[in-house]
């Protein structure tokens, strides 16, 4: 087994530098804890950007994967397999919708949602071909494909990848007036994150999602909610939209749907939306494969019990109470979030988000920075209160040390 230094040197030499990971090399993991190649343990307070909502090595998910591995792992969509129908029906029921279009990654699901909205706009709403518009929010993060970065306002994600895909209009997040002004007769969809994760865990103003739902319904426009990070228990409810009793036309799901075992994503909507597709018009060789369906079915079953949502809500209240006590003490300028998800803004006098993340790593806690001055806290939903409190103690000590 390589040492940390050896592994880091090899990665630096042979992998593209499209990430800037913390200098830790994980070898094993269980629950909310990870162990590096030299035996040091770390509390995972990031959970793979919500892909690991149910923790590392979750026994129910591993057992489901192992059982399926012995049977069949891939058929392609050229044939049916015996887990596909159950996956689609169970996920549709969880979302309160009628149909599912499975893909693999979150970005693929967003691309699929974009295609869905445009096709619906042309074939159902009657928008002239080639003129469909989709309204999105500034500071969004929906992935990094060429089309998706075309409507990003993050220069690191967007610059030098043009020419860009047209057909998107960007408005300020949380501004209903600007959104209403942007919606025209050719608008086919509004695409939003109910909580903006990469932007720093930004929660919109109260009533915003309800306003978006009312506006889109009045204007005959699809409301597409990107719940890839915010969904499947993270905020204390199955979907973040539920905090405002809102049901979008389209759910875009990923990350936690694969249980941290395999990549699984999906677009979920009613028949009048997803029914626009006909054979050959969209697809994925691996989308909805037997292994993915088996794991996702177990994820859905776990969510149906409600225990993970309840734990995230109760422990999330505790997390935010403790974090808000740090505001005004000099080191923390603001805290945002919902459930077991928080963005913590650090006073630059105490260090950058990266520097705070590195200091926490040295104390056995793993978080990740975003936009320079913010650290994100998003532990697995299975974390215990004792472990969470220990992690928060390390944060307090790092901040106190200045």
ZAGUNU-791371 format. One record per residue (C-alpha): residue in three letters; x, y, z; residue number from 0. Coordinates in Angstrom, 1 decimal. Example, Ala and Ser with C-alpha at 12.3 -4.5 7.8 and 13.67 -1.06 7.14 Angstrom:
! ZAGUNU-791371
<node ALA <12.3 -4.5 7.8> 0>
<node SER <13.7 -1.1 7.1> 1>
//
This chain:
! ZAGUNU-791371
<node UNK <0.0 0.0 0.0> 0>
<node UNK <1.3 3.4 -0.9> 1>
<node UNK <2.0 6.1 1.7> 2>
<node UNK <0.0 9.3 1.6> 3>
<node UNK <3.0 11.1 0.1> 4>
<node UNK <3.5 8.5 -2.6> 5>
<node UNK <-0.2 8.4 -3.5> 6>
<node UNK <-0.3 12.2 -3.8> 7>
<node UNK <2.8 12.3 -6.0> 8>
<node UNK <1.4 9.7 -8.3> 9>
<node UNK <-2.0 11.5 -8.5> 10>
<node UNK <-0.3 14.8 -9.2> 11>
<node UNK <1.8 13.2 -12.0> 12>
<node UNK <-0.8 11.1 -13.7> 13>
<node UNK <-4.3 12.6 -13.2> 14>
<node UNK <-5.7 15.7 -14.8> 15>
<node UNK <-5.8 18.6 -12.3> 16>
<node UNK <-9.5 19.3 -12.5> 17>
<node UNK <-9.9 18.9 -8.8> 18>
<node UNK <-8.0 20.3 -5.8> 19>
<node UNK <-8.6 17.7 -3.2> 20>
<node UNK <-7.4 17.9 0.4> 21>
<node UNK <-4.2 15.9 0.9> 22>
<node UNK <-5.8 12.8 2.5> 23>
<node UNK <-5.8 9.4 0.8> 24>
<node UNK <-8.8 7.3 2.0> 25>
<node UNK <-8.4 3.5 2.1> 26>
<node UNK <-11.5 2.3 4.0> 27>
<node UNK <-14.7 3.8 5.3> 28>
<node UNK <-17.7 2.8 7.5> 29>
<node UNK <-20.7 4.9 8.5> 30>
<node UNK <-19.5 8.5 9.0> 31>
<node UNK <-15.8 7.6 9.4> 32>
<node UNK <-13.0 7.2 6.9> 33>
<node UNK <-9.5 5.8 7.4> 34>
<node UNK <-6.5 6.7 5.3> 35>
<node UNK <-3.7 4.6 4.0> 36>
<node UNK <-1.7 5.2 7.2> 37>
<node UNK <-4.5 4.2 9.6> 38>
<node UNK <-5.6 7.7 10.6> 39>
<node UNK <-9.4 8.1 11.1> 40>
<node UNK <-11.4 11.1 9.8> 41>
<node UNK <-15.0 12.1 10.5> 42>
<node UNK <-16.7 12.6 7.1> 43>
<node UNK <-18.6 15.9 7.2> 44>
<node UNK <-19.1 16.1 3.5> 45>
<node UNK <-20.7 12.8 2.5> 46>
<node UNK <-19.7 13.0 -1.1> 47>
<node UNK <-21.7 16.1 -1.7> 48>
<node UNK <-24.8 14.2 -0.5> 49>
<node UNK <-24.0 11.0 -2.5> 50>
<node UNK <-23.4 9.3 0.8> 51>
<node UNK <-26.5 10.2 2.7> 52>
<node UNK <-26.8 6.7 4.1> 53>
<node UNK <-23.1 6.5 5.1> 54>
<node UNK <-20.1 4.5 3.9> 55>
<node UNK <-20.6 0.8 3.6> 56>
<node UNK <-24.2 0.8 4.5> 57>
<node UNK <-25.0 -2.9 5.0> 58>
<node UNK <-28.4 -2.9 3.5> 59>
<node UNK <-27.1 -1.2 0.3> 60>
<node UNK <-24.1 -3.5 0.1> 61>
<node UNK <-26.2 -6.6 0.5> 62>
<node UNK <-28.5 -5.4 -2.2> 63>
<node UNK <-25.6 -4.7 -4.5> 64>
<node UNK <-23.9 -8.1 -3.8> 65>
<node UNK <-27.0 -10.0 -4.4> 66>
<node UNK <-27.6 -8.3 -7.7> 67>
<node UNK <-23.9 -8.8 -8.7> 68>
<node UNK <-24.5 -12.5 -8.6> 69>
<node UNK <-27.5 -12.3 -10.9> 70>
<node UNK <-27.1 -9.8 -13.7> 71>
<node UNK <-25.5 -6.3 -13.8> 72>
<node UNK <-26.2 -5.0 -17.3> 73>
<node UNK <-28.6 -5.7 -20.1> 74>
<node UNK <-28.6 -2.3 -21.8> 75>
<node UNK <-32.1 -0.9 -22.6> 76>
<node UNK <-32.3 -3.2 -25.6> 77>
<node UNK <-34.0 -5.7 -23.3> 78>
<node UNK <-36.1 -5.5 -20.1> 79>
<node UNK <-34.7 -6.8 -16.8> 80>
<node UNK <-36.6 -7.9 -13.7> 81>
<node UNK <-35.6 -4.9 -11.5> 82>
<node UNK <-36.4 -2.1 -13.9> 83>
<node UNK <-40.2 -1.9 -13.6> 84>
<node UNK <-40.1 -2.0 -9.8> 85>
<node UNK <-37.5 0.7 -9.7> 86>
<node UNK <-39.5 3.0 -12.0> 87>
<node UNK <-42.8 2.4 -10.2> 88>
<node UNK <-41.3 2.8 -6.7> 89>
<node UNK <-39.4 5.9 -7.5> 90>
<node UNK <-42.4 7.4 -9.3> 91>
<node UNK <-44.5 6.7 -6.2> 92>
<node UNK <-42.0 8.2 -3.9> 93>
<node UNK <-42.1 11.4 -5.9> 94>
<node UNK <-45.9 11.3 -6.4> 95>
<node UNK <-45.4 11.1 -10.2> 96>
<node UNK <-46.2 8.7 -13.0> 97>
<node UNK <-43.0 8.1 -15.0> 98>
<node UNK <-39.3 7.8 -14.6> 99>
<node UNK <-36.4 8.3 -17.1> 100>
<node UNK <-33.3 6.8 -15.5> 101>
<node UNK <-29.8 7.9 -16.3> 102>
<node UNK <-26.4 7.7 -14.4> 103>
<node UNK <-25.0 11.0 -13.2> 104>
<node UNK <-26.6 14.1 -12.0> 105>
<node UNK <-25.3 16.1 -15.0> 106>
<node UNK <-26.9 13.5 -17.3> 107>
<node UNK <-30.2 13.9 -15.5> 108>
<node UNK <-30.1 17.7 -15.9> 109>
<node UNK <-29.3 17.4 -19.6> 110>
<node UNK <-32.2 15.0 -19.9> 111>
<node UNK <-34.5 17.5 -18.1> 112>
<node UNK <-33.4 20.2 -20.5> 113>
<node UNK <-34.2 18.0 -23.5> 114>
<node UNK <-37.5 17.0 -21.9> 115>
<node UNK <-38.5 20.6 -21.3> 116>
<node UNK <-37.7 21.7 -24.9> 117>
<node UNK <-39.4 18.7 -26.5> 118>
<node UNK <-42.5 19.3 -24.2> 119>
<node UNK <-42.4 23.0 -25.2> 120>
<node UNK <-42.4 22.2 -28.9> 121>
<node UNK <-44.8 19.3 -29.0> 122>
<node UNK <-47.2 20.2 -26.1> 123>
<node UNK <-47.0 23.9 -25.4> 124>
<node UNK <-46.6 24.9 -29.1> 125>
<node UNK <-43.4 27.0 -28.9> 126>
<node UNK <-41.9 27.5 -32.4> 127>
<node UNK <-39.1 25.1 -33.1> 128>
<node UNK <-35.7 26.3 -32.0> 129>
<node UNK <-37.0 29.1 -29.9> 130>
<node UNK <-37.5 27.5 -26.5> 131>
<node UNK <-36.2 29.3 -23.5> 132>
<node UNK <-35.3 28.0 -20.0> 133>
<node UNK <-35.0 30.4 -17.1> 134>
<node UNK <-32.3 29.5 -14.5> 135>
<node UNK <-30.8 31.2 -11.4> 136>
<node UNK <-27.5 33.0 -11.0> 137>
<node UNK <-24.9 31.1 -8.9> 138>
<node UNK <-26.5 27.8 -9.9> 139>
<node UNK <-24.7 24.5 -10.1> 140>
<node UNK <-26.3 21.8 -12.2> 141>
<node UNK <-23.2 20.1 -13.5> 142>
<node UNK <-20.3 20.7 -15.9> 143>
<node UNK <-21.3 19.5 -19.3> 144>
<node UNK <-21.0 22.0 -22.2> 145>
<node UNK <-24.7 22.8 -22.2> 146>
<node UNK <-24.9 23.2 -18.4> 147>
<node UNK <-21.8 25.5 -18.1> 148>
<node UNK <-23.4 27.6 -20.8> 149>
<node UNK <-25.8 28.9 -18.2> 150>
<node UNK <-23.4 28.9 -15.3> 151>
<node UNK <-22.2 32.2 -13.7> 152>
<node UNK <-19.2 30.5 -12.1> 153>
<node UNK <-16.2 31.6 -14.2> 154>
<node UNK <-14.1 28.6 -13.2> 155>
<node UNK <-16.8 26.2 -14.5> 156>
<node UNK <-17.6 28.3 -17.6> 157>
<node UNK <-14.6 30.1 -19.0> 158>
<node UNK <-12.9 28.8 -22.2> 159>
<node UNK <-15.5 26.1 -23.0> 160>
<node UNK <-17.4 28.1 -25.6> 161>
<node UNK <-19.1 28.5 -28.0> 162>
<node UNK <-22.0 28.1 -25.5> 163>
<node UNK <-25.4 26.6 -25.9> 164>
<node UNK <-28.1 29.2 -26.3> 165>
<node UNK <-31.7 29.2 -25.0> 166>
<node UNK <-31.1 30.1 -21.3> 167>
<node UNK <-31.9 33.2 -19.4> 168>
<node UNK <-30.3 33.9 -16.0> 169>
<node UNK <-32.1 35.8 -13.2> 170>
<node UNK <-31.1 36.4 -9.6> 171>
<node UNK <-31.8 33.5 -7.2> 172>
<node UNK <-34.7 34.3 -4.9> 173>
<node UNK <-36.1 37.2 -6.9> 174>
<node UNK <-39.6 36.5 -8.0> 175>
<node UNK <-40.0 39.8 -9.8> 176>
<node UNK <-37.0 39.2 -12.0> 177>
<node UNK <-38.2 35.6 -12.7> 178>
<node UNK <-41.7 36.8 -13.7> 179>
<node UNK <-40.2 39.4 -16.0> 180>
<node UNK <-38.0 36.7 -17.7> 181>
<node UNK <-40.8 34.3 -18.5> 182>
<node UNK <-42.2 34.8 -22.0> 183>
<node UNK <-44.4 33.0 -24.4> 184>
<node UNK <-41.4 30.9 -25.5> 185>
<node UNK <-40.3 29.9 -22.0> 186>
<node UNK <-40.7 26.2 -21.5> 187>
<node UNK <-39.2 25.7 -18.0> 188>
<node UNK <-37.8 27.3 -14.9> 189>
<node UNK <-34.9 25.2 -13.6> 190>
<node UNK <-33.9 25.8 -10.0> 191>
<node UNK <-32.1 24.2 -7.0> 192>
<node UNK <-34.5 24.5 -4.0> 193>
<node UNK <-31.3 25.2 -2.1> 194>
<node UNK <-28.2 26.2 -3.9> 195>
<node UNK <-25.4 23.9 -2.7> 196>
<node UNK <-22.3 24.8 -4.5> 197>
<node UNK <-23.1 28.5 -4.1> 198>
<node UNK <-22.7 28.1 -0.3> 199>
<node UNK <-25.9 26.3 0.8> 200>
<node UNK <-28.1 29.3 -0.1> 201>
<node UNK <-31.7 28.9 1.2> 202>
<node UNK <-34.2 31.1 -0.8> 203>
<node UNK <-36.5 33.6 0.9> 204>
<node UNK <-39.6 32.1 2.5> 205>
<node UNK <-42.4 31.8 -0.1> 206>
<node UNK <-40.0 31.9 -3.0> 207>
<node UNK <-40.6 28.3 -4.1> 208>
<node UNK <-44.4 28.7 -3.7> 209>
<node UNK <-44.2 31.8 -5.8> 210>
<node UNK <-42.2 29.9 -8.5> 211>
<node UNK <-44.8 27.2 -8.4> 212>
<node UNK <-47.7 29.6 -8.8> 213>
<node UNK <-46.0 31.6 -11.6> 214>
<node UNK <-45.1 28.6 -13.6> 215>
<node UNK <-48.5 27.1 -13.3> 216>
<node UNK <-50.1 30.4 -14.4> 217>
<node UNK <-47.8 30.8 -17.4> 218>
<node UNK <-47.9 27.1 -18.6> 219>
<node UNK <-44.2 26.6 -17.8> 220>
<node UNK <-42.6 23.5 -16.3> 221>
<node UNK <-41.1 23.9 -12.8> 222>
<node UNK <-38.0 21.7 -12.7> 223>
<node UNK <-36.4 21.2 -9.3> 224>
<node UNK <-32.8 20.0 -9.2> 225>
<node UNK <-32.9 18.0 -6.0> 226>
<node UNK <-29.7 16.1 -6.8> 227>
<node UNK <-28.0 17.5 -3.6> 228>
<node UNK <-30.9 18.7 -1.6> 229>
<node UNK <-33.2 15.7 -2.1> 230>
<node UNK <-33.6 12.2 -0.5> 231>
<node UNK <-33.4 13.2 3.1> 232>
<node UNK <-30.7 15.7 3.3> 233>
<node UNK <-32.8 18.6 4.6> 234>
<node UNK <-35.0 16.7 7.0> 235>
<node UNK <-37.6 15.9 4.4> 236>
<node UNK <-37.6 13.6 1.4> 237>
<node UNK <-37.4 16.6 -0.9> 238>
<node UNK <-36.3 20.2 -0.1> 239>
<node UNK <-39.4 21.5 -2.0> 240>
<node UNK <-41.6 20.0 0.8> 241>
<node UNK <-40.5 22.7 3.2> 242>
<node UNK <-42.8 25.0 1.3> 243>
<node UNK <-45.4 22.3 0.4> 244>
<node UNK <-44.4 22.6 -3.2> 245>
<node UNK <-44.5 19.8 -5.8> 246>
<node UNK <-42.6 20.7 -9.0> 247>
<node UNK <-43.5 19.3 -12.4> 248>
<node UNK <-40.2 17.6 -12.7> 249>
<node UNK <-37.8 16.2 -10.1> 250>
<node UNK <-34.2 15.8 -11.1> 251>
<node UNK <-32.5 13.3 -8.8> 252>
<node UNK <-29.0 11.8 -8.4> 253>
<node UNK <-26.2 11.4 -5.9> 254>
<node UNK <-27.9 9.7 -2.9> 255>
<node UNK <-30.2 7.7 -5.2> 256>
<node UNK <-27.2 5.4 -5.8> 257>
<node UNK <-26.5 5.1 -2.1> 258>
<node UNK <-22.8 5.9 -2.6> 259>
<node UNK <-22.4 2.5 -4.3> 260>
<node UNK <-23.2 3.1 -8.0> 261>
<node UNK <-24.1 6.2 -10.0> 262>
<node UNK <-27.9 6.5 -10.4> 263>
<node UNK <-29.9 9.5 -11.6> 264>
<node UNK <-33.3 10.1 -12.9> 265>
<node UNK <-35.8 12.6 -14.2> 266>
<node UNK <-39.3 12.0 -12.6> 267>
<node UNK <-42.5 13.6 -13.9> 268>
<node UNK <-46.0 12.8 -15.0> 269>
<node UNK <-47.0 11.2 -18.3> 270>
<node UNK <-47.9 14.5 -19.9> 271>
<node UNK <-44.3 15.6 -19.6> 272>
<node UNK <-42.1 12.4 -20.0> 273>
<node UNK <-44.6 10.9 -22.4> 274>
<node UNK <-43.1 13.1 -25.1> 275>
<node UNK <-40.3 10.6 -25.7> 276>
<node UNK <-40.5 7.9 -28.3> 277>
<node UNK <-38.1 5.0 -28.9> 278>
<node UNK <-34.7 6.2 -30.2> 279>
<node UNK <-35.1 9.8 -29.2> 280>
<node UNK <-33.0 9.6 -25.9> 281>
<node UNK <-31.2 6.9 -24.1> 282>
<node UNK <-28.3 5.6 -22.1> 283>
<node UNK <-26.6 2.2 -22.2> 284>
<node UNK <-26.1 2.1 -18.5> 285>
<node UNK <-29.1 4.1 -17.4> 286>
<node UNK <-31.5 1.9 -15.3> 287>
<node UNK <-29.1 -1.0 -15.3> 288>
<node UNK <-30.0 -4.0 -13.0> 289>
<node UNK <-27.3 -3.2 -10.4> 290>
<node UNK <-28.3 0.5 -10.3> 291>
<node UNK <-32.0 -0.4 -9.9> 292>
<node UNK <-31.3 -2.9 -7.1> 293>
<node UNK <-29.4 -0.4 -5.1> 294>
<node UNK <-31.8 2.4 -5.8> 295>
<node UNK <-34.8 0.2 -4.8> 296>
<node UNK <-33.1 -0.3 -1.4> 297>
<node UNK <-32.5 3.5 -1.1> 298>
<node UNK <-36.2 4.1 -1.8> 299>
<node UNK <-37.2 1.5 0.8> 300>
<node UNK <-35.0 3.2 3.4> 301>
<node UNK <-36.6 6.6 2.6> 302>
<node UNK <-40.1 5.2 2.9> 303>
<node UNK <-39.5 4.5 6.6> 304>
<node UNK <-38.9 8.2 7.2> 305>
<node UNK <-36.3 7.5 9.9> 306>
<node UNK <-33.5 9.1 7.9> 307>
<node UNK <-35.5 12.3 7.3> 308>
<node UNK <-36.5 12.5 11.0> 309>
<node UNK <-32.9 12.0 12.1> 310>
<node UNK <-31.7 14.7 9.6> 311>
<node UNK <-34.4 17.1 10.9> 312>
<node UNK <-33.7 16.6 14.6> 313>
<node UNK <-29.9 16.5 14.3> 314>
<node UNK <-30.1 19.3 11.8> 315>
<node UNK <-31.8 21.5 14.3> 316>
<node UNK <-29.0 20.8 16.8> 317>
<node UNK <-26.4 21.5 14.1> 318>
<node UNK <-27.8 24.9 13.2> 319>
<node UNK <-28.3 25.9 16.9> 320>
<node UNK <-24.6 25.1 17.6> 321>
<node UNK <-23.3 26.8 14.4> 322>
<node UNK <-25.4 29.9 14.9> 323>
<node UNK <-23.8 30.3 18.4> 324>
<node UNK <-20.5 30.9 16.5> 325>
<node UNK <-21.9 33.9 14.5> 326>
<node UNK <-20.8 37.2 15.9> 327>
<node UNK <-17.9 35.8 17.7> 328>
<node UNK <-15.4 37.1 15.1> 329>
<node UNK <-14.6 34.0 13.1> 330>
<node UNK <-18.0 33.1 11.6> 331>
<node UNK <-20.0 35.8 9.7> 332>
<node UNK <-23.0 33.8 8.6> 333>
<node UNK <-24.5 30.3 8.7> 334>
<node UNK <-27.1 29.0 6.2> 335>
<node UNK <-28.8 25.8 5.5> 336>
<node UNK <-31.5 23.3 6.4> 337>
<node UNK <-31.4 19.8 8.0> 338>
<node UNK <-27.9 18.2 8.0> 339>
<node UNK <-26.6 20.8 5.5> 340>
<node UNK <-24.9 24.0 6.3> 341>
<node UNK <-22.8 26.7 4.7> 342>
<node UNK <-20.5 28.5 7.1> 343>
<node UNK <-18.9 31.8 6.1> 344>
<node UNK <-15.5 32.4 7.6> 345>
<node UNK <-14.2 35.9 8.4> 346>
<node UNK <-11.1 36.2 6.1> 347>
<node UNK <-9.1 37.4 9.1> 348>
<node UNK <-9.3 33.8 10.3> 349>
<node UNK <-8.3 32.1 7.1> 350>
<node UNK <-9.8 31.1 3.8> 351>
<node UNK <-12.3 28.2 3.5> 352>
<node UNK <-9.5 26.1 2.2> 353>
<node UNK <-7.2 26.9 5.1> 354>
<node UNK <-10.0 26.1 7.6> 355>
<node UNK <-10.7 22.8 5.8> 356>
<node UNK <-7.0 21.9 6.0> 357>
<node UNK <-6.8 22.7 9.7> 358>
<node UNK <-9.9 20.6 10.4> 359>
<node UNK <-8.3 17.8 8.4> 360>
<node UNK <-5.3 17.9 10.7> 361>
<node UNK <-7.7 17.4 13.6> 362>
<node UNK <-9.5 14.5 11.9> 363>
<node UNK <-12.5 16.2 10.4> 364>
<node UNK <-13.1 16.4 6.6> 365>
<node UNK <-15.2 19.3 5.1> 366>
<node UNK <-14.8 21.2 1.8> 367>
<node UNK <-14.6 24.8 1.0> 368>
<node UNK <-16.5 26.7 -1.8> 369>
<node UNK <-16.2 30.2 -3.2> 370>
<node UNK <-13.2 31.1 -1.1> 371>
<node UNK <-14.7 32.0 2.3> 372>
<node UNK <-17.3 29.2 2.9> 373>
<node UNK <-17.1 25.7 4.2> 374>
<node UNK <-19.8 23.2 3.7> 375>
<node UNK <-21.0 20.8 6.3> 376>
<node UNK <-23.1 17.8 5.1> 377>
<node UNK <-22.4 14.7 7.1> 378>
<node UNK <-24.0 11.3 6.3> 379>
<node UNK <-27.5 11.2 7.7> 380>
<node UNK <-26.5 8.2 9.8> 381>
<node UNK <-24.0 10.3 11.9> 382>
<node UNK <-24.5 10.1 15.6> 383>
<node UNK <-25.1 13.2 17.8> 384>
<node UNK <-21.9 12.3 19.7> 385>
<node UNK <-19.8 12.2 16.5> 386>
<node UNK <-21.4 15.4 15.2> 387>
<node UNK <-20.7 17.2 18.5> 388>
<node UNK <-17.1 16.0 18.3> 389>
<node UNK <-16.7 17.4 14.8> 390>
<node UNK <-18.2 20.7 15.9> 391>
<node UNK <-15.8 20.8 18.8> 392>
<node UNK <-12.9 20.6 16.4> 393>
<node UNK <-14.4 23.4 14.4> 394>
<node UNK <-14.6 25.6 17.5> 395>
<node UNK <-11.0 24.9 18.4> 396>
<node UNK <-9.8 25.6 14.9> 397>
<node UNK <-11.7 28.9 14.9> 398>
<node UNK <-10.5 29.8 18.4> 399>
<node UNK <-6.9 29.3 17.4> 400>
<node UNK <-7.4 32.0 14.7> 401>
//
